[in-house]
Amino acid sequence: MLNIFTLASGRLVQEEIESLEDLERFRPIWVDLESPTPEEKRWIKQHYELSIPEDAMDDDIEESARFYEEDNGELHIRSDFLIDDVEDPRSVRVAFILNQHNQNLRSCGVLFSIHDEDVPVFRLLRMRARRAPGLIDEAKDVLLKLFDADAEYSADTLERIYDDLEKASKMVLSGDVTDDVAKEVLGAIARQEDLNGRIRRNVMDTRRAVSFMMRSKMLNAEQFEESRQILRDIESLDSHTAFLFDKINFLMDATVGFININQNKIIKIFSVASVALLPPTLIASVYGMNFKFMPELEWEFGYGYVVALMILSAVGPMLYFRKRGWLK
């Protein structure tokens, strides 16, 4: 999908592009390629004389391969954006290309973004830029607003993690944690831990991208101050993710503790049963001996006597254990 955005009355407007000739009619500040077809890539390369790297969306974590400037003045930034999907939370790699200096190219002053799937942050920025005039003045503003929206999106996701962990806390701290409840809680905690880790990595990546823009001296004074505010917001998110990791570890330990308690209860029941059956076993062993002279063997009521004695010897310890509260 090829999305072209222009500025009209201070608002970001999306234009429909169906052919290479349509590109001639617009002077965009942002060209967004979402899962672009080979034909759409050809249009962009031909019209803007833009070089799109084949590995633009590879998962390369080396900074030299993610943040660099070409000899022709093209600035390349590869950054990850979070998708808070309930079933499959993930990060999407987005490649940005911005030509600031080469006025001979049509790509000058145009931000190009290439990614494999739709990103919620992009939808959020498009909605805001349509409703708020003056929010964006140039291509660098688009890039900064995307990083700003990404930090805000991460903060909203952290709040959802808070809510989900509160539900898990109530289940764990209710005092009645069965194995089924513990299984459900552990699954929820594991999902939130994974999502919290993705957020931490995402904000770290955003910090690196914004810091690179600040070091490249591409920003004016107002944009530089906005970048510093984004970094301060990201700094505040770090403490929140650290707190959530601590809370997750506490809930994990508490849940595992309840599982151990439930297992100990089962083991205790078996232990009590084993101890209670020791006296009957001893009596049965005594009367199972093959001595020649055993008075009870010739006694008419000997069998009933031994059975009653075995029952009493088993019931007695059980009553004692119950009185001491060991059967609870």
Contacts in CASP RR format, 6 or more apart in sequence:
PFRMAT RR
TARGET T0000
AUTHOR 0000-0000-0000
METHOD contacts of the structure
MODEL  1
MLNIFTLASGRLVQEEIESLEDLERFRPIWVDLESPTPEEKRWIKQHYEL
SIPEDAMDDDIEESARFYEEDNGELHIRSDFLIDDVEDPRSVRVAFILNQ
HNQNLRSCGVLFSIHDEDVPVFRLLRMRARRAPGLIDEAKDVLLKLFDAD
AEYSADTLERIYDDLEKASKMVLSGDVTDDVAKEVLGAIARQEDLNGRIR
RNVMDTRRAVSFMMRSKMLNAEQFEESRQILRDIESLDSHTAFLFDKINF
LMDATVGFININQNKIIKIFSVASVALLPPTLIASVYGMNFKFMPELEWE
FGYGYVVALMILSAVGPMLYFRKRGWLK
1 33 0 8 1.000
1 34 0 8 1.000
1 35 0 8 1.000
1 36 0 8 1.000
1 40 0 8 1.000
2 17 0 8 1.000
2 31 0 8 1.000
2 32 0 8 1.000
2 33 0 8 1.000
2 36 0 8 1.000
2 40 0 8 1.000
2 43 0 8 1.000
2 44 0 8 1.000
3 14 0 8 1.000
3 17 0 8 1.000
3 31 0 8 1.000
3 32 0 8 1.000
3 33 0 8 1.000
3 34 0 8 1.000
4 14 0 8 1.000
4 15 0 8 1.000
4 17 0 8 1.000
4 23 0 8 1.000
4 26 0 8 1.000
4 28 0 8 1.000
4 30 0 8 1.000
4 31 0 8 1.000
4 32 0 8 1.000
5 12 0 8 1.000
5 13 0 8 1.000
5 14 0 8 1.000
5 15 0 8 1.000
5 28 0 8 1.000
5 29 0 8 1.000
5 30 0 8 1.000
5 31 0 8 1.000
5 32 0 8 1.000
5 126 0 8 1.000
5 129 0 8 1.000
5 142 0 8 1.000
6 12 0 8 1.000
6 13 0 8 1.000
6 15 0 8 1.000
6 26 0 8 1.000
6 27 0 8 1.000
6 28 0 8 1.000
6 29 0 8 1.000
7 13 0 8 1.000
7 29 0 8 1.000
7 136 0 8 1.000
7 137 0 8 1.000
9 133 0 8 1.000
10 133 0 8 1.000
10 134 0 8 1.000
10 135 0 8 1.000
10 136 0 8 1.000
10 137 0 8 1.000
11 129 0 8 1.000
11 130 0 8 1.000
11 131 0 8 1.000
11 132 0 8 1.000
11 133 0 8 1.000
11 134 0 8 1.000
12 30 0 8 1.000
12 125 0 8 1.000
12 126 0 8 1.000
12 129 0 8 1.000
12 130 0 8 1.000
12 135 0 8 1.000
12 136 0 8 1.000
12 142 0 8 1.000
13 130 0 8 1.000
14 126 0 8 1.000
15 22 0 8 1.000
15 26 0 8 1.000
15 28 0 8 1.000
16 22 0 8 1.000
17 23 0 8 1.000
17 26 0 8 1.000
17 43 0 8 1.000
19 43 0 8 1.000
20 43 0 8 1.000
20 46 0 8 1.000
20 47 0 8 1.000
23 43 0 8 1.000
23 47 0 8 1.000
24 47 0 8 1.000
28 110 0 8 1.000
29 109 0 8 1.000
29 110 0 8 1.000
29 111 0 8 1.000
29 136 0 8 1.000
29 138 0 8 1.000
29 139 0 8 1.000
29 142 0 8 1.000
30 110 0 8 1.000
30 111 0 8 1.000
30 112 0 8 1.000
30 113 0 8 1.000
30 139 0 8 1.000
30 142 0 8 1.000
31 44 0 8 1.000
31 48 0 8 1.000
31 110 0 8 1.000
31 111 0 8 1.000
31 112 0 8 1.000
31 113 0 8 1.000
32 112 0 8 1.000
32 113 0 8 1.000
32 122 0 8 1.000
33 40 0 8 1.000
33 41 0 8 1.000
33 44 0 8 1.000
33 112 0 8 1.000
33 113 0 8 1.000
33 114 0 8 1.000
33 115 0 8 1.000
34 115 0 8 1.000
34 116 0 8 1.000
34 117 0 8 1.000
34 118 0 8 1.000
35 115 0 8 1.000
35 116 0 8 1.000
35 117 0 8 1.000
36 44 0 8 1.000
36 114 0 8 1.000
41 52 0 8 1.000
44 50 0 8 1.000
44 52 0 8 1.000
44 112 0 8 1.000
45 51 0 8 1.000
45 52 0 8 1.000
47 106 0 8 1.000
48 105 0 8 1.000
48 106 0 8 1.000
48 107 0 8 1.000
48 110 0 8 1.000
48 112 0 8 1.000
49 105 0 8 1.000
49 106 0 8 1.000
49 107 0 8 1.000
50 74 0 8 1.000
50 97 0 8 1.000
50 99 0 8 1.000
50 105 0 8 1.000
50 107 0 8 1.000
50 112 0 8 1.000
51 70 0 8 1.000
51 74 0 8 1.000
52 95 0 8 1.000
52 97 0 8 1.000
52 112 0 8 1.000
52 114 0 8 1.000
53 76 0 8 1.000
53 95 0 8 1.000
56 78 0 8 1.000
56 95 0 8 1.000
56 114 0 8 1.000
57 78 0 8 1.000
57 93 0 8 1.000
57 94 0 8 1.000
57 95 0 8 1.000
57 114 0 8 1.000
57 115 0 8 1.000
57 116 0 8 1.000
58 93 0 8 1.000
59 93 0 8 1.000
60 66 0 8 1.000
60 78 0 8 1.000
63 208 0 8 1.000
63 212 0 8 1.000
65 78 0 8 1.000
66 76 0 8 1.000
66 77 0 8 1.000
66 78 0 8 1.000
66 79 0 8 1.000
66 208 0 8 1.000
67 76 0 8 1.000
67 77 0 8 1.000
67 78 0 8 1.000
67 208 0 8 1.000
67 209 0 8 1.000
67 212 0 8 1.000
68 76 0 8 1.000
69 75 0 8 1.000
69 76 0 8 1.000
69 216 0 8 1.000
70 76 0 8 1.000
72 99 0 8 1.000
72 102 0 8 1.000
72 105 0 8 1.000
73 99 0 8 1.000
73 100 0 8 1.000
73 101 0 8 1.000
73 102 0 8 1.000
74 97 0 8 1.000
74 98 0 8 1.000
74 99 0 8 1.000
74 102 0 8 1.000
74 107 0 8 1.000
75 96 0 8 1.000
75 97 0 8 1.000
75 98 0 8 1.000
75 99 0 8 1.000
75 100 0 8 1.000
75 216 0 8 1.000
75 218 0 8 1.000
76 95 0 8 1.000
76 96 0 8 1.000
76 97 0 8 1.000
77 95 0 8 1.000
77 96 0 8 1.000
77 98 0 8 1.000
77 143 0 8 1.000
77 209 0 8 1.000
77 212 0 8 1.000
77 213 0 8 1.000
78 93 0 8 1.000
78 94 0 8 1.000
78 95 0 8 1.000
78 96 0 8 1.000
79 93 0 8 1.000
79 94 0 8 1.000
79 96 0 8 1.000
79 147 0 8 1.000
79 205 0 8 1.000
79 206 0 8 1.000
79 208 0 8 1.000
79 209 0 8 1.000
80 91 0 8 1.000
80 92 0 8 1.000
80 93 0 8 1.000
80 94 0 8 1.000
80 201 0 8 1.000
80 202 0 8 1.000
80 205 0 8 1.000
81 91 0 8 1.000
81 92 0 8 1.000
81 94 0 8 1.000
81 115 0 8 1.000
81 119 0 8 1.000
81 120 0 8 1.000
81 121 0 8 1.000
81 122 0 8 1.000
81 146 0 8 1.000
81 150 0 8 1.000
81 202 0 8 1.000
82 89 0 8 1.000
82 90 0 8 1.000
82 91 0 8 1.000
82 121 0 8 1.000
82 150 0 8 1.000
82 153 0 8 1.000
82 154 0 8 1.000
82 157 0 8 1.000
82 198 0 8 1.000
82 199 0 8 1.000
82 202 0 8 1.000
83 89 0 8 1.000
83 90 0 8 1.000
83 91 0 8 1.000
83 92 0 8 1.000
83 117 0 8 1.000
83 119 0 8 1.000
83 120 0 8 1.000
84 120 0 8 1.000
84 153 0 8 1.000
84 156 0 8 1.000
84 157 0 8 1.000
84 160 0 8 1.000
84 195 0 8 1.000
89 191 0 8 1.000
89 194 0 8 1.000
89 195 0 8 1.000
89 198 0 8 1.000
90 198 0 8 1.000
91 198 0 8 1.000
91 201 0 8 1.000
91 202 0 8 1.000
92 115 0 8 1.000
92 116 0 8 1.000
92 117 0 8 1.000
92 119 0 8 1.000
93 115 0 8 1.000
93 116 0 8 1.000
94 113 0 8 1.000
94 114 0 8 1.000
94 115 0 8 1.000
94 119 0 8 1.000
95 113 0 8 1.000
95 114 0 8 1.000
95 115 0 8 1.000
96 111 0 8 1.000
96 112 0 8 1.000
96 113 0 8 1.000
96 143 0 8 1.000
97 107 0 8 1.000
97 111 0 8 1.000
97 112 0 8 1.000
97 113 0 8 1.000
97 114 0 8 1.000
98 109 0 8 1.000
98 110 0 8 1.000
98 111 0 8 1.000
98 112 0 8 1.000
98 139 0 8 1.000
98 140 0 8 1.000
98 143 0 8 1.000
99 105 0 8 1.000
99 107 0 8 1.000
99 108 0 8 1.000
99 109 0 8 1.000
99 110 0 8 1.000
100 108 0 8 1.000
100 109 0 8 1.000
100 140 0 8 1.000
100 218 0 8 1.000
101 108 0 8 1.000
102 108 0 8 1.000
109 138 0 8 1.000
109 139 0 8 1.000
110 139 0 8 1.000
111 139 0 8 1.000
111 140 0 8 1.000
111 142 0 8 1.000
111 143 0 8 1.000
113 122 0 8 1.000
120 153 0 8 1.000
121 146 0 8 1.000
121 149 0 8 1.000
121 150 0 8 1.000
121 153 0 8 1.000
122 146 0 8 1.000
124 149 0 8 1.000
124 152 0 8 1.000
124 153 0 8 1.000
125 142 0 8 1.000
125 145 0 8 1.000
125 146 0 8 1.000
125 149 0 8 1.000
128 135 0 8 1.000
128 145 0 8 1.000
128 149 0 8 1.000
129 135 0 8 1.000
129 136 0 8 1.000
129 142 0 8 1.000
129 145 0 8 1.000
135 141 0 8 1.000
135 145 0 8 1.000
136 142 0 8 1.000
136 145 0 8 1.000
140 213 0 8 1.000
140 218 0 8 1.000
140 219 0 8 1.000
140 223 0 8 1.000
141 223 0 8 1.000
143 213 0 8 1.000
144 210 0 8 1.000
144 213 0 8 1.000
144 219 0 8 1.000
144 223 0 8 1.000
144 226 0 8 1.000
144 227 0 8 1.000
144 230 0 8 1.000
147 206 0 8 1.000
147 209 0 8 1.000
147 210 0 8 1.000
147 230 0 8 1.000
148 226 0 8 1.000
148 229 0 8 1.000
148 230 0 8 1.000
148 233 0 8 1.000
150 202 0 8 1.000
150 206 0 8 1.000
151 203 0 8 1.000
151 206 0 8 1.000
151 230 0 8 1.000
151 233 0 8 1.000
151 234 0 8 1.000
151 237 0 8 1.000
152 233 0 8 1.000
154 199 0 8 1.000
154 202 0 8 1.000
154 203 0 8 1.000
154 206 0 8 1.000
154 237 0 8 1.000
155 233 0 8 1.000
155 237 0 8 1.000
155 240 0 8 1.000
157 195 0 8 1.000
157 199 0 8 1.000
158 196 0 8 1.000
158 199 0 8 1.000
158 237 0 8 1.000
158 240 0 8 1.000
158 241 0 8 1.000
158 244 0 8 1.000
161 192 0 8 1.000
161 195 0 8 1.000
161 196 0 8 1.000
161 199 0 8 1.000
161 244 0 8 1.000
162 244 0 8 1.000
164 188 0 8 1.000
164 192 0 8 1.000
165 189 0 8 1.000
165 192 0 8 1.000
165 244 0 8 1.000
165 247 0 8 1.000
165 248 0 8 1.000
165 251 0 8 1.000
167 188 0 8 1.000
168 185 0 8 1.000
168 188 0 8 1.000
168 189 0 8 1.000
168 192 0 8 1.000
168 251 0 8 1.000
169 251 0 8 1.000
171 177 0 8 1.000
171 181 0 8 1.000
171 184 0 8 1.000
171 185 0 8 1.000
172 185 0 8 1.000
172 251 0 8 1.000
172 254 0 8 1.000
172 255 0 8 1.000
172 258 0 8 1.000
173 254 0 8 1.000
175 258 0 8 1.000
177 185 0 8 1.000
177 255 0 8 1.000
177 258 0 8 1.000
177 259 0 8 1.000
177 262 0 8 1.000
178 262 0 8 1.000
179 259 0 8 1.000
179 262 0 8 1.000
182 255 0 8 1.000
182 258 0 8 1.000
182 259 0 8 1.000
182 262 0 8 1.000
185 251 0 8 1.000
185 255 0 8 1.000
186 252 0 8 1.000
186 255 0 8 1.000
189 248 0 8 1.000
189 251 0 8 1.000
189 252 0 8 1.000
189 255 0 8 1.000
192 244 0 8 1.000
192 248 0 8 1.000
193 245 0 8 1.000
193 248 0 8 1.000
193 252 0 8 1.000
196 241 0 8 1.000
196 244 0 8 1.000
196 245 0 8 1.000
196 248 0 8 1.000
197 241 0 8 1.000
197 245 0 8 1.000
199 237 0 8 1.000
199 241 0 8 1.000
200 238 0 8 1.000
200 241 0 8 1.000
203 234 0 8 1.000
203 237 0 8 1.000
203 238 0 8 1.000
203 241 0 8 1.000
206 230 0 8 1.000
206 234 0 8 1.000
207 231 0 8 1.000
207 234 0 8 1.000
210 227 0 8 1.000
210 230 0 8 1.000
210 231 0 8 1.000
210 234 0 8 1.000
211 231 0 8 1.000
213 219 0 8 1.000
213 227 0 8 1.000
214 224 0 8 1.000
214 227 0 8 1.000
214 228 0 8 1.000
219 227 0 8 1.000
268 326 0 8 1.000
269 327 0 8 1.000
272 318 0 8 1.000
272 321 0 8 1.000
272 326 0 8 1.000
272 327 0 8 1.000
275 317 0 8 1.000
275 321 0 8 1.000
276 314 0 8 1.000
276 316 0 8 1.000
276 317 0 8 1.000
276 318 0 8 1.000
276 321 0 8 1.000
277 314 0 8 1.000
279 310 0 8 1.000
279 313 0 8 1.000
279 314 0 8 1.000
279 317 0 8 1.000
280 310 0 8 1.000
280 311 0 8 1.000
280 313 0 8 1.000
280 314 0 8 1.000
282 313 0 8 1.000
283 306 0 8 1.000
283 309 0 8 1.000
283 310 0 8 1.000
283 313 0 8 1.000
284 306 0 8 1.000
284 310 0 8 1.000
287 294 0 8 1.000
287 296 0 8 1.000
287 306 0 8 1.000
296 302 0 8 1.000
296 305 0 8 1.000
296 306 0 8 1.000
299 305 0 8 1.000
318 327 0 8 1.000
321 327 0 8 1.000
END
